[in-house]
Amino acid sequence: VLAHADAKQVIVRLRLRLRVATLSVADDGCGFVPPSDLNTLALRGHFGLLGMAERIAQSGGHLRLCARPGWGTVIVVRVPVPEE
């Protein structure tokens, strides 16, 4: 967010419910047009979101991205929490 969004406000929420951890990061920054496939970002030399999505998937979770130019960005990550 600091490097790309030019945001004035960022809201970070972390919730644990029913053995699933949910992290959301929302900003009021510049936003962008998200690609339908994050691999296209890597083709342009941008690896951050793709790397996050790959690591989250390896842990059995998923990443959801909502963004629009001029309206900011919201990233929601859900990952299972293993039993102790």
Secondary structure, DSSP 4 states (H G I P E B T S, - for coil): -TTTT--S-EEEEEEEETTEEEEEEEE-S------SSTHHHHHTT--HHHHHHHHHHHTT-EEEEEEETTTEEEEEEEEE----
